[in-house]
Amino acid sequence: MGCNTSSEAKTEAKSTKEENHAQDNHTNNATEESQKAESDQPSEEKAATKIQAAFRGHKTRKTMSMKAVKQQPQNQEEPEPSKAELEAEFRADDKELCSAATKIQASFRGHQARKQGEVDKAKEIQDQQDKEDIEKIDLSDPDLNKAATKIQASFRGHKVRKDVPN
């Protein structure tokens, strides 16, 4: 068994120290390279991450909607109840039922009236604008007379061609 002399111990310690230093340098270089790569491509990686997240969200929503559709019972057509069945279920002397039906009808008729009123009002406004546009036309404009003559001539030609048998 030999003992380590001090020079051998120093050499061994030195080589261990160099190995550790080399490993640290290698680790540091690898870390620096990975950080450089990350700094070169962060926008690409971020974009890829965003795309992946959006697709995964889409996929999850699609799966969830399909599960919801599967959970809903199939819409099986129920036969229309007969008049006798309806009369038995909803009696005409039931004041609460009649009152509720009257309220529903009134609110729907009010909705229809308001909707029709909006349509009528929009039509009225359009008609007013059309009248104003027509009133703004300068009837003494010679180009207007030429245009009207061309329209009349083409219509009369169309009418004659239509009336004459082939």
Secondary structure, 3 states (H helix, E strand, C coil): CCCCCHHHHHHHHHHHHHHHHHHHHHHHHHHHHHHHHHHHCHHHHHHHHHHHHHHHHHHHHHHHHHHHHHHCCCCCCCCCCCHHHHHHHCCCCCHHHHHHHHHHHHHHHHHHHHHHHHHHHHHHHHHHHHHHHHHCCCCCCHHHHHHHHHHHHHHHHHHHHHHCCC
